[in-house]
Amino acid sequence: MNTVRLTTAQALVRFLAQQYSERDGQEQRLIPGAWGIFGHGNVAGIGQALLQAARTQEADLPYYLARNEQGMVHAAVAYAKMRDRLATFACTASTGPGSTNMITGAALATTNRLPVLLLPSDMFATRSPDPVLQQLEDPRAGDVTVNDAFRSVSKYFDRITRPEQLIPAALAAMRVLTDPVETGAVTLALPQDVQAEAHDWPVEFFRRRVWHVGRPVPEAGAVERAVRILRGAKRPLIVAGGGVVYSGAETALRAFAEATGIPVADTHAGKGAVAWDHPCAVGGLGSTGAYAANELAKDADVVLGIGTRYSDFTTASHTVFGNPDVTFVNLNVARLDAVKHSAEPVVADARLGIEALAGALTDWQVTPEYRVHTRQLIVRTREIEEECFGPDRNTGKLPAQTQVLGALNNTLDDRAVVINAAGSMPGDLQQLWRARDPKAYHVEYAYSCMGYEVAAGVGAKMAAPDREVVVLVGDGSYLMMAQEIVTMVSEGLKVIVVLVQNHGFASIGSLSEALGSQRFGTKYRYRNGGSGHLDGAVLPVDLAANAASLGADVLHATTVDEFRTAMEKAKAAERTTVVHVETDLYGPNPPGHGWWDVPVSEVSALESTRTAYETYAARKRAQRHYL
């Protein structure tokens, strides 16, 4: 057997550079590069291997420097999302806190079912210098390290304590990364001594490998059972989730909706699969859903879920589907999701499944009356949107956030990518964003991680350099993680960051008020010497100056017209530009058409909490399992 002598880290870098994915005849690099922050644990292992690869050209695995370990995972995940899960990055971090900083990113990736390869450094496998700097000592077990925390948030985890273990572990890692059902965070924990240890590797390990991502075909009997249910429907509704987009099933879904007349609601991950102004598009569904979608869901007798995991926001905490006799048909590549809500499952690729259903329903469509009813609901939904965008939304001196979103809608072209994840904006966006392109709406709302947005802007722009990428971030998320603006600047990426400042947590503040907690702890304020609470004057925080200090160009806006002007300048710019705009902390937000189950204290000395509990108990009565 031909062998080559390399360290474990050098072997891993050479292996990763030779991995490709393929679907529908299109090949691409599975791991086009590596993000990293070096410290003790990986600087002499993975760091040396990446340097050697670059200098000797023995492996093509470019290195990218992040400013925060969690941030680099977010960037890799955003890249994978834009590439339909067919490509992602490796992320390497130093021993201890550097590695555990990636855990939140791992949880986000796995919750969203997006691939990312994590390479956290670990303690000495030999244990000869134990305990080393930053080592956790567990008196119950000698083989426990902080990296064991990755196990619960990874779809695959392995610790490489001998060089030869890398071969089966690396192959298993690629298998999971390219599996549309099992994908998520893949973690290979690498002890720092093993990274630098030499071994004679079989040359075959480094051959070019193509991982074929197939399209599971629907079983004929499952299609037949699903069609039987759909034919009996009087008020059907489609729920389009992220699986539609990842499968590239948008064209098939539009054709199916047009042929049958079934209205299409969408989740955050599915928005844009059917253009917002398509006659069958009824908008976002659920807790922060649109009027038309939620009204149709209330009376729907058959729900066809395609590529959705049915989160509580999608189902409005199991209240949005109000028909007591509602029946579900779920088309999903994952059986876990296909059988939810006692559904008739069709376990298959979304595109092939839709095509199979369409082929069996060529002689069936909804009634003309139902089409008219759907159109009437859409008309009212458009009126609500325009009301949210209009000048009457002002309740104070500052513009409402909805007005800023309206201006942004009108400023960007159809291919521009808008990124968001947390705060009040995901709810506003689900109702108000008008996406025509399946990649135009990039809202991470499975983990809804504050701090995702700026880092995700890096990954999204790297994945789609020909698109305008707009990071939409509130001051709460910005303060969690803004430092990847430096990475945008250093990599020469042109990203627009729309920084919406309202001096507090608007979403949780509003929720707190609704739940009787009086917006406690949700405003950025000085501590009041009289009350002892954080309810003093507004803090003199200058986030625009902060953004400028990180290397971005900064534009200011205090009115909606100024914001439009600033956005035109930002679009014309050639480098990362932050558009800073202040909005009213108190909204108003779009009208609510759904509910979200957040428990309220059953007993309280506060009248506001007692009143909120009465409302909660009343709404809770509508909640049920879909059996």
C-alpha positions as CSV (number, residue, x, y, z in Angstrom):
1,M,0.0,0.0,0.0
2,N,1.3,3.4,-0.9
3,T,1.5,5.7,2.1
4,V,2.6,9.3,2.8
5,R,3.8,10.5,6.2
6,L,1.8,13.4,7.5
7,T,0.6,14.8,10.8
8,T,-3.1,14.1,11.6
9,A,-3.9,17.8,11.0
10,Q,-2.0,17.8,7.6
11,A,-3.9,14.6,6.6
12,L,-7.2,16.2,7.6
13,V,-6.6,19.3,5.5
14,R,-5.5,17.3,2.5
15,F,-8.6,15.0,2.9
16,L,-11.1,18.0,3.2
17,A,-9.7,19.6,0.0
18,Q,-10.7,16.6,-2.0
19,Q,-14.4,16.3,-1.0
20,Y,-17.1,17.3,-3.4
21,S,-20.9,17.1,-3.4
22,E,-23.1,16.4,-6.4
23,R,-26.8,16.7,-7.1
24,D,-28.6,16.6,-10.5
25,G,-25.2,16.4,-12.2
26,Q,-23.8,19.6,-10.6
27,E,-20.6,19.1,-8.6
28,Q,-19.1,21.6,-6.2
29,R,-16.6,21.7,-3.4
30,L,-18.2,20.4,-0.2
31,I,-15.6,22.1,2.0
32,P,-14.3,25.1,0.0
33,G,-12.3,26.5,3.0
34,A,-11.7,26.7,6.7
35,W,-12.6,29.4,9.2
36,G,-10.4,29.6,12.3
37,I,-9.1,31.4,15.2
38,F,-5.7,30.1,16.5
39,G,-4.6,29.5,20.0
40,H,-2.9,26.8,22.0
41,G,-4.4,23.6,20.9
42,N,-4.6,24.3,17.1
43,V,-1.9,26.8,16.2
44,A,0.7,24.1,15.8
45,G,-1.8,21.5,14.5
46,I,-4.5,22.7,12.1
47,G,-2.8,26.1,11.9
48,Q,0.5,24.6,10.7
49,A,-1.3,22.3,8.3
50,L,-3.3,25.1,6.7
51,L,-0.1,27.2,6.3
52,Q,1.8,24.3,4.8
53,A,-1.1,23.6,2.4
54,A,-1.1,27.2,1.2
55,R,2.7,27.5,0.9
56,T,3.3,24.2,-0.8
57,Q,0.0,24.0,-2.7
58,E,-0.3,20.4,-1.6
59,A,-4.0,21.0,-0.7
60,D,-6.4,23.8,-1.8
61,L,-8.2,24.7,1.5
62,P,-8.2,28.5,1.9
63,Y,-8.1,29.9,5.4
64,Y,-10.4,32.7,6.7
65,L,-9.9,34.6,9.9
66,A,-13.0,35.3,12.0
67,R,-13.1,37.5,15.1
68,N,-15.4,35.3,17.2
69,E,-15.7,31.5,17.2
70,Q,-19.5,31.5,17.3
71,G,-19.5,34.1,14.5
72,M,-17.4,31.9,12.2
73,V,-19.9,29.0,12.7
74,H,-22.8,31.4,11.8
75,A,-20.9,32.4,8.7
76,A,-20.4,28.8,7.6
77,V,-24.1,28.0,8.3
78,A,-25.3,31.0,6.3
79,Y,-23.0,29.9,3.4
80,A,-24.5,26.4,3.6
81,K,-28.1,27.8,3.6
82,M,-27.4,29.9,0.5
83,R,-25.9,26.8,-1.2
84,D,-28.9,24.6,-0.4
85,R,-26.8,22.5,2.0
86,L,-24.5,21.3,-0.7
87,A,-21.4,23.1,0.6
88,T,-20.2,24.4,3.9
89,F,-17.0,25.3,5.8
90,A,-14.8,23.7,8.4
91,C,-14.3,25.7,11.6
92,T,-11.3,25.3,13.8
93,A,-10.8,26.7,17.3
94,S,-8.3,26.5,20.1
95,T,-8.6,24.4,23.3
96,G,-11.1,25.3,26.0
97,P,-13.1,28.6,25.6
98,G,-12.2,29.0,22.0
99,S,-13.9,25.7,21.2
100,T,-16.8,26.0,23.5
101,N,-17.6,29.4,21.9
102,M,-18.7,27.3,18.9
103,I,-21.4,25.4,20.8
104,T,-24.1,28.0,20.2
105,G,-23.3,27.9,16.5
106,A,-23.5,24.1,16.6
107,A,-26.9,24.2,18.2
108,L,-28.1,26.7,15.6
109,A,-26.8,24.5,12.7
110,T,-28.4,21.3,14.0
111,T,-31.7,23.0,14.9
112,N,-31.9,24.5,11.4
113,R,-30.6,21.2,9.8
114,L,-27.8,22.9,8.1
115,P,-24.3,21.3,7.7
116,V,-21.2,22.7,9.3
117,L,-17.9,20.9,10.2
118,L,-16.5,21.8,13.6
119,L,-12.9,21.0,14.6
120,P,-12.6,21.9,18.3
121,S,-9.2,21.4,19.8
122,D,-9.1,19.1,22.8
123,M,-6.8,18.2,25.7
124,F,-3.8,15.9,25.4
125,A,-4.7,12.4,24.5
126,T,-1.6,11.1,26.3
127,R,-2.6,13.2,29.4
128,S,1.1,13.5,30.1
129,P,1.0,17.2,31.1
130,D,-2.5,17.2,32.7
131,P,-4.0,19.4,33.8
132,V,-3.1,21.9,31.1
133,L,-4.2,25.4,30.7
134,Q,-8.0,25.7,30.3
135,Q,-8.6,22.0,31.1
136,L,-11.8,20.9,32.9
137,E,-11.0,18.3,35.5
138,D,-13.9,15.9,36.1
139,P,-13.3,13.8,39.2
140,R,-15.8,11.2,37.9
141,A,-14.1,10.4,34.5
142,G,-10.7,11.1,33.0
143,D,-11.8,11.2,29.4
144,V,-14.4,14.0,29.9
145,T,-13.5,17.4,28.4
146,V,-15.5,20.5,27.8
147,N,-16.0,19.4,24.2
148,D,-18.3,16.7,25.4
149,A,-20.9,19.5,25.5
150,F,-20.9,19.3,21.7
151,R,-22.5,15.8,21.8
152,S,-26.0,17.0,22.5
153,V,-26.0,19.6,19.7
154,S,-24.2,17.6,17.0
155,K,-25.6,15.1,14.5
156,Y,-22.2,13.3,14.6
157,F,-19.5,13.5,17.2
158,D,-16.1,11.8,17.5
159,R,-12.9,12.4,19.4
160,I,-9.8,11.4,17.5
161,T,-7.4,10.0,20.2
162,R,-5.2,8.1,17.6
163,P,-4.2,9.3,14.1
164,E,-5.6,6.2,12.4
165,Q,-9.0,7.0,13.9
166,L,-9.3,9.9,11.5
167,I,-10.0,7.8,8.5
168,P,-13.4,6.3,9.5
169,A,-14.3,9.4,11.4
170,A,-13.7,11.8,8.5
171,L,-15.6,9.6,6.1
172,A,-18.5,9.4,8.6
173,A,-18.4,13.2,9.0
174,M,-18.8,13.6,5.2
175,R,-21.7,11.1,5.1
176,V,-23.6,13.1,7.7
177,L,-22.8,16.5,6.2
178,T,-24.3,15.4,2.8
179,D,-27.3,13.6,4.3
180,P,-30.4,15.9,3.8
181,V,-32.2,14.1,6.7
182,E,-29.4,13.8,9.2
183,T,-27.3,16.9,8.4
184,G,-26.4,19.5,11.0
185,A,-23.3,20.2,13.1
186,V,-20.6,17.5,12.7
187,T,-17.9,17.7,15.4
188,L,-14.5,16.1,15.3
189,A,-12.7,16.9,18.5
190,L,-9.0,16.9,18.0
191,P,-6.6,16.6,21.0
192,Q,-3.7,19.0,20.5
193,D,-1.0,16.3,20.6
194,V,-2.8,14.1,18.1
195,Q,-3.1,17.0,15.7
196,A,0.7,17.2,15.5
197,E,1.4,13.4,15.6
198,A,2.7,11.9,12.4
199,H,1.3,8.8,10.8
200,D,1.8,6.8,7.6
201,W,-1.5,7.5,5.7
202,P,-2.7,5.4,2.8
203,V,-2.6,7.6,-0.4
204,E,-6.1,6.3,-1.2
205,F,-7.5,8.3,1.7
206,F,-6.7,11.5,-0.2
207,R,-8.3,10.7,-3.5
208,R,-11.1,12.9,-4.9
209,R,-14.4,11.8,-3.5
210,V,-17.8,12.9,-4.7
211,W,-20.7,12.6,-2.2
212,H,-23.9,12.2,-4.2
213,V,-27.0,13.8,-2.7
214,G,-29.9,11.9,-4.1
215,R,-33.6,12.6,-4.4
216,P,-35.6,10.0,-2.5
217,V,-38.5,8.9,-4.7
218,P,-42.0,8.8,-3.1
219,E,-43.5,5.4,-2.6
220,A,-46.4,4.8,-4.9
221,G,-48.8,3.7,-2.1
222,A,-48.0,6.8,-0.1
223,V,-48.8,9.1,-3.0
224,E,-52.0,7.2,-3.6
225,R,-53.1,7.6,0.0
226,A,-52.2,11.3,0.0
227,V,-54.0,12.0,-3.3
228,R,-57.2,10.3,-1.9
229,I,-57.2,12.8,1.0
230,L,-56.5,15.8,-1.2
231,R,-59.3,14.9,-3.5
232,G,-61.7,15.0,-0.6
233,A,-60.6,18.5,0.5
234,K,-62.9,21.4,0.3
235,R,-60.6,24.0,1.9
236,P,-57.0,22.8,1.4
237,L,-53.9,24.7,2.3
238,I,-50.3,24.2,1.5
239,V,-47.6,25.0,4.0
240,A,-44.3,25.5,2.2
241,G,-41.2,25.1,4.4
242,G,-37.4,25.2,4.0
243,G,-37.4,21.8,2.3
244,V,-39.0,23.3,-0.8
245,V,-36.1,25.7,-1.2
246,Y,-33.3,23.2,-0.3
247,S,-34.8,20.8,-2.9
248,G,-35.1,23.4,-5.6
249,A,-38.8,22.6,-5.8
250,E,-40.0,26.2,-6.3
251,T,-41.0,25.8,-9.9
252,A,-42.8,22.5,-9.2
253,L,-44.7,24.0,-6.3
254,R,-45.8,27.1,-8.3
255,A,-47.1,24.9,-11.1
256,F,-48.9,22.6,-8.7
257,A,-50.6,25.5,-6.9
258,E,-51.6,27.1,-10.2
259,A,-53.1,23.8,-11.5
260,T,-55.0,22.9,-8.4
261,G,-55.7,26.4,-7.0
262,I,-54.5,25.4,-3.5
263,P,-53.3,28.5,-1.7
264,V,-49.7,28.4,-0.4
265,A,-48.7,29.7,3.0
266,D,-45.1,29.7,4.0
267,T,-42.8,29.4,7.0
268,H,-39.8,31.6,7.5
269,A,-37.5,29.1,5.8
270,G,-40.0,28.7,2.9
271,K,-40.7,32.3,2.2
272,G,-40.0,33.2,-1.5
273,A,-40.6,29.7,-2.8
274,V,-43.7,31.2,-4.2
275,A,-43.4,34.9,-5.1
276,W,-45.3,37.2,-2.7
277,D,-47.6,38.5,-5.5
278,H,-48.4,35.1,-7.0
279,P,-52.2,34.5,-7.1
280,C,-51.9,31.5,-4.8
281,A,-49.4,33.1,-2.3
282,V,-51.2,33.9,1.0
283,G,-48.1,34.9,3.1
284,G,-46.5,33.7,6.4
285,L,-48.4,31.3,8.6
286,G,-48.6,31.1,12.4
287,S,-47.9,33.2,15.5
288,T,-46.7,36.2,13.5
289,G,-48.4,35.1,10.3
290,A,-50.3,37.1,7.7
291,Y,-54.1,37.7,7.7
292,A,-54.9,35.6,4.7
293,A,-52.7,32.6,5.7
294,N,-54.1,32.4,9.2
295,E,-57.7,32.9,8.1
296,L,-57.4,30.0,5.6
297,A,-55.6,27.9,8.2
298,K,-58.5,28.4,10.7
299,D,-61.0,26.7,8.4
300,A,-58.7,24.3,6.4
301,D,-59.9,20.7,6.3
302,V,-56.7,19.4,4.7
303,V,-53.2,20.8,5.2
304,L,-50.4,19.7,2.9
305,G,-47.1,20.4,4.6
306,I,-44.1,20.4,2.3
307,G,-40.6,20.5,3.8
308,T,-41.7,22.0,7.1
309,R,-40.9,20.9,10.6
310,Y,-44.0,22.6,12.1
311,S,-42.4,24.7,14.8
312,D,-44.6,26.4,17.4
313,F,-44.4,29.7,15.4
314,T,-45.7,27.9,12.3
315,T,-48.7,26.3,14.2
316,A,-49.2,29.3,16.5
317,S,-48.5,26.9,19.3
318,H,-51.1,24.4,18.0
319,T,-53.9,26.9,17.6
320,V,-53.7,28.1,14.0
321,F,-55.5,25.1,12.4
322,G,-58.9,25.6,13.9
323,N,-61.0,23.0,12.1
324,P,-61.6,20.1,14.6
325,D,-61.6,17.7,11.7
326,V,-58.4,19.0,10.0
327,T,-56.3,16.3,8.3
328,F,-52.6,16.6,7.5
329,V,-50.6,15.2,4.6
330,N,-46.9,15.8,5.0
331,L,-44.3,15.6,2.2
332,N,-40.9,15.6,3.8
333,V,-37.5,13.9,3.2
334,A,-37.4,13.2,7.0
335,R,-39.9,10.8,8.4
336,L,-39.6,12.6,11.7
337,D,-41.4,15.6,10.1
338,A,-43.5,13.6,7.7
339,V,-45.5,11.9,10.5
340,K,-46.1,15.0,12.6
341,H,-49.7,15.8,13.5
342,S,-50.8,12.2,12.8
343,A,-50.3,13.0,9.1
344,E,-50.5,10.8,6.1
345,P,-46.7,10.8,5.3
346,V,-45.0,10.9,2.0
347,V,-41.3,10.5,2.7
348,A,-39.5,11.8,-0.3
349,D,-37.6,14.6,-1.9
350,A,-39.9,17.7,-2.1
351,R,-39.5,18.3,-5.8
352,L,-40.2,14.6,-6.8
353,G,-43.0,14.4,-4.3
354,I,-44.8,17.5,-5.6
355,E,-44.4,16.2,-9.2
356,A,-45.9,12.9,-8.1
357,L,-48.9,14.6,-6.5
358,A,-49.4,16.9,-9.4
359,G,-49.3,14.0,-11.8
360,A,-52.1,12.2,-9.9
361,L,-54.3,15.4,-9.6
362,T,-54.4,16.6,-13.1
363,D,-58.2,16.4,-13.1
364,W,-58.8,18.0,-9.7
365,Q,-58.8,21.5,-8.4
366,V,-60.4,23.6,-5.7
367,T,-63.8,25.2,-6.3
368,P,-64.1,28.6,-8.0
369,E,-65.7,29.9,-4.8
370,Y,-62.6,28.9,-2.8
371,R,-60.4,30.7,-5.3
372,V,-62.5,33.9,-4.9
373,H,-62.4,33.6,-1.1
374,T,-58.6,33.3,-1.2
375,R,-58.3,36.4,-3.5
376,Q,-60.5,38.4,-1.1
377,L,-58.3,37.5,1.9
378,I,-55.2,38.4,-0.1
379,V,-56.7,41.9,-0.9
380,R,-57.3,42.5,2.8
381,T,-53.7,41.3,3.6
382,R,-52.3,43.8,1.1
383,E,-54.3,46.6,2.7
384,I,-52.9,45.7,6.1
385,E,-49.3,45.7,4.7
386,E,-49.8,49.2,3.2
387,E,-51.2,50.5,6.5
388,C,-48.1,49.2,8.2
389,F,-45.8,50.9,5.7
390,G,-47.7,54.2,5.7
391,P,-47.1,57.5,7.5
392,D,-50.0,56.9,9.9
393,R,-47.8,54.3,11.7
394,N,-46.0,57.2,13.5
395,T,-46.9,57.4,17.2
396,G,-43.9,59.5,18.2
397,K,-41.0,61.5,16.7
398,L,-39.3,58.5,15.4
399,P,-40.4,56.3,12.5
400,A,-42.0,52.9,13.2
401,Q,-39.9,49.9,12.3
402,T,-42.6,48.8,9.8
403,Q,-42.1,52.0,7.9
404,V,-38.4,51.3,7.6
405,L,-39.2,47.8,6.3
406,G,-41.6,49.3,3.7
407,A,-38.9,51.6,2.4
408,L,-36.4,48.7,2.3
409,N,-38.9,46.6,0.4
410,N,-39.1,49.3,-2.3
411,T,-35.4,50.0,-2.4
412,L,-34.0,46.5,-3.0
413,D,-34.3,44.4,-6.1
414,D,-35.7,40.9,-6.2
415,R,-32.4,39.1,-5.9
416,A,-31.2,41.1,-2.8
417,V,-30.7,38.9,0.3
418,V,-32.2,40.2,3.6
419,I,-30.7,38.6,6.7
420,N,-32.3,38.6,10.2
421,A,-32.7,36.3,13.1
422,A,-34.0,37.7,16.3
423,G,-36.0,40.4,18.1
424,S,-39.1,42.1,16.7
425,M,-38.0,42.1,13.1
426,P,-38.7,38.4,12.3
427,G,-42.3,38.8,13.2
428,D,-42.6,42.0,11.2
429,L,-40.7,40.5,8.3
430,Q,-42.9,37.4,8.2
431,Q,-46.0,39.5,7.6
432,L,-44.5,42.3,5.6
433,W,-41.5,41.2,3.5
434,R,-42.3,40.8,-0.2
435,A,-39.9,38.1,-1.5
436,R,-40.0,36.9,-5.1
437,D,-36.8,34.9,-4.9
438,P,-36.3,31.9,-2.7
439,K,-32.9,33.2,-1.5
440,A,-34.0,36.7,-0.9
441,Y,-35.4,36.0,2.6
442,H,-32.7,34.7,4.9
443,V,-34.3,34.7,8.4
444,E,-32.8,32.2,10.9
445,Y,-35.9,31.4,13.0
446,A,-35.3,27.8,14.1
447,Y,-32.8,28.9,16.8
448,S,-33.5,32.6,16.5
449,C,-30.0,33.4,17.7
450,M,-29.2,37.0,18.6
451,G,-25.8,37.8,17.0
452,Y,-26.4,35.7,14.0
453,E,-27.0,38.5,11.5
454,V,-23.7,40.2,11.0
455,A,-21.7,37.0,10.8
456,A,-24.3,35.5,8.5
457,G,-23.8,38.4,6.2
458,V,-20.2,37.3,5.7
459,G,-21.2,33.7,4.8
460,A,-24.1,34.8,2.6
461,K,-22.0,37.2,0.6
462,M,-19.3,34.6,0.1
463,A,-21.9,32.2,-1.2
464,A,-23.5,34.7,-3.5
465,P,-21.1,37.5,-4.4
466,D,-23.3,38.6,-7.2
467,R,-26.2,39.5,-4.9
468,E,-26.7,42.5,-2.7
469,V,-26.6,41.2,0.8
470,V,-28.4,43.3,3.5
471,V,-28.0,42.5,7.2
472,L,-31.0,43.8,9.1
473,V,-30.1,43.9,12.7
474,G,-31.5,45.6,15.9
475,D,-29.3,47.1,18.5
476,G,-29.8,44.1,20.8
477,S,-28.4,41.6,18.3
478,Y,-25.8,44.1,17.2
479,L,-24.4,44.4,20.7
480,M,-24.3,40.6,21.0
481,M,-21.9,40.2,18.0
482,A,-20.9,42.9,15.7
483,Q,-17.2,42.2,15.3
484,E,-17.5,40.2,12.0
485,I,-17.9,43.7,10.4
486,V,-14.1,43.6,10.7
487,T,-14.1,40.3,8.7
488,M,-16.3,41.9,6.0
489,V,-13.8,44.7,5.7
490,S,-10.7,42.5,5.7
491,E,-12.1,40.2,3.1
492,G,-13.2,43.1,0.9
493,L,-16.9,42.0,1.1
494,K,-19.5,44.6,0.2
495,V,-22.4,44.1,2.6
496,I,-25.0,46.6,3.7
497,V,-25.8,46.5,7.4
498,V,-29.1,48.2,8.4
499,L,-28.7,48.9,12.1
500,V,-32.1,49.7,13.7
501,Q,-31.6,51.3,17.1
502,N,-34.5,51.6,19.5
503,H,-32.5,51.5,22.8
504,G,-33.9,48.3,24.0
505,F,-35.4,44.9,23.3
506,A,-38.6,45.8,21.3
507,S,-39.8,42.2,20.8
508,I,-39.3,41.0,24.4
509,G,-40.4,44.3,25.7
510,S,-43.7,44.0,23.9
511,L,-44.0,40.3,25.0
512,S,-43.2,41.3,28.6
513,E,-45.9,43.9,28.6
514,A,-48.4,41.5,27.1
515,L,-47.6,38.9,29.8
516,G,-47.9,41.4,32.7
517,S,-44.2,41.9,33.3
518,Q,-44.3,45.6,32.4
519,R,-41.3,45.6,30.1
520,F,-39.1,44.8,33.1
521,G,-35.4,44.6,32.1
522,T,-35.9,45.2,28.4
523,K,-34.7,48.8,28.0
524,Y,-31.1,50.2,27.7
525,R,-31.2,52.6,30.5
526,Y,-29.1,54.0,33.4
527,R,-29.8,52.5,36.8
528,N,-32.1,54.9,38.6
529,G,-30.7,55.8,42.0
530,G,-34.2,56.5,43.3
531,S,-35.9,53.3,42.3
532,G,-32.9,51.1,42.1
533,H,-34.0,49.8,38.7
534,L,-32.8,50.1,35.1
535,D,-35.4,52.8,34.3
536,G,-33.3,55.9,34.3
537,A,-32.3,58.1,31.3
538,V,-31.4,56.6,27.9
539,L,-27.8,55.4,27.7
540,P,-25.6,57.6,25.4
541,V,-24.5,54.6,23.3
542,D,-23.3,55.5,19.8
543,L,-23.5,52.3,17.8
544,A,-22.8,54.2,14.6
545,A,-19.5,55.3,15.9
546,N,-18.8,51.7,17.0
547,A,-19.5,50.5,13.4
548,A,-17.2,53.1,12.0
549,S,-14.4,52.0,14.5
550,L,-14.7,48.5,13.1
551,G,-13.9,49.8,9.6
552,A,-17.3,50.2,8.0
553,D,-18.5,53.3,6.2
554,V,-21.6,54.7,8.1
555,L,-24.6,56.6,7.0
556,H,-27.3,58.1,9.3
557,A,-31.0,58.4,8.9
558,T,-33.6,59.9,11.2
559,T,-36.6,59.8,8.9
560,V,-38.0,57.3,6.4
561,D,-37.0,59.6,3.5
562,E,-33.5,60.0,4.8
563,F,-33.3,56.2,5.1
564,R,-34.3,55.8,1.4
565,T,-31.6,58.2,0.4
566,A,-29.0,56.4,2.6
567,M,-29.9,53.1,1.1
568,E,-29.4,54.3,-2.4
569,K,-25.9,55.5,-1.4
570,A,-25.2,52.2,0.3
571,K,-26.2,50.3,-2.8
572,A,-23.8,52.4,-4.9
573,A,-20.9,51.9,-2.4
574,E,-18.2,49.4,-3.1
575,R,-17.4,48.5,0.5
576,T,-19.3,47.5,3.7
577,T,-21.6,50.2,4.7
578,V,-23.7,50.6,7.8
579,V,-27.0,52.5,7.6
580,H,-28.0,53.6,11.1
581,V,-31.6,54.5,11.8
582,E,-33.4,55.1,15.0
583,T,-37.0,53.8,15.4
584,D,-39.7,53.9,18.0
585,L,-39.2,51.3,20.7
586,Y,-43.0,51.0,21.1
587,G,-43.7,50.2,17.4
588,P,-46.4,49.9,16.5
589,N,-45.9,46.4,15.1
590,P,-48.2,44.7,12.5
591,P,-51.5,43.5,13.9
592,G,-51.4,40.1,15.4
593,H,-53.4,37.3,13.7
594,G,-52.0,34.4,15.8
595,W,-50.9,33.3,19.3
596,W,-47.7,32.1,20.9
597,D,-47.7,30.0,24.0
598,V,-45.5,31.7,26.6
599,P,-46.6,30.8,30.1
600,V,-47.8,33.5,32.5
601,S,-47.4,33.2,36.3
602,E,-50.5,31.6,37.7
603,V,-50.4,33.6,40.9
604,S,-49.1,37.1,41.3
605,A,-49.2,40.2,43.5
606,L,-49.2,42.3,40.3
607,E,-52.5,43.2,38.8
608,S,-50.9,43.4,35.3
609,T,-49.8,39.7,35.7
610,R,-53.2,38.6,37.0
611,T,-54.9,40.2,34.0
612,A,-52.4,38.7,31.6
613,Y,-53.0,35.2,33.1
614,E,-56.7,35.5,32.4
615,T,-56.0,36.2,28.8
616,Y,-53.5,33.4,28.6
617,A,-55.9,30.9,30.1
618,A,-58.5,31.8,27.6
619,R,-56.1,31.4,24.6
620,K,-54.8,28.2,26.0
621,R,-58.2,26.6,25.7
622,A,-57.9,26.7,21.9
623,Q,-54.7,24.7,22.0
624,R,-54.8,21.0,21.1
625,H,-52.8,18.1,19.7
626,Y,-53.7,17.4,16.0
627,L,-54.8,13.8,16.4
